[in-house]
């Protein structure tokens, strides 16, 4: 579903140690280890800086191949001194076969390992995101506009939550104290889609966070555009031209 999800962290080395510790247990190894941006496929960390503060109140779920791996994820984190956010166990409120465990990363974001008997994330590291928002209806309208450009669709709609998915990945917007400073990027196959996304969202009154164009700082051919959602999180459509 995601091209990439990036969070800003207060201490890059501390956050990198946390995610290396717990994702390694799940068999999720770093795919890039540059000075600026360590990556685990579609999950990445960047240091907070002026104008780009720390990500707060995000929930991210990572896939586990078995319930035993969920248990190992939680024990590895707790044994390393990280805080529990929920012991391993069934979560029937999320699904009959849902089994998860939760830890808090160094900035207090909730990281989960999840196993489903009938589903396994097979096209990236991020299984799901939960983003808290001030106004679910307003956020739903924003992401409904993004959906045709980001190639995802809505799968849940209630007063308290709107959910969107593509393939085996998903994200939800939920009522609560808003998540801050998360970046989500969705893939496109051509530059025109990037241009059309930006034009449509800006015309609808949403705030520009970066006009369409090449970003060779990332790699030659990287072509993206950025818009802010109603709570100020940055949403991107990107074509890698590869």
Secondary structure by P-SEA (a helix, b strand, c coil): cccbbbbbbccaaaaaaaaaaaaaaacccccccccccccccccbbbbbccccccccbbbbbbbbccaaaaaaaaaaaaaacccccccccccccccccccbbbbbcccbbbbbbbbbcccccccccccbbbbbbccaaaaaaaaaaacccccccccccccccccccccccbbbbbbcccccbbbbbbbbccaaaaaaaaaaaaaacccccccccccccccccccbbbbbcccccccccccccc
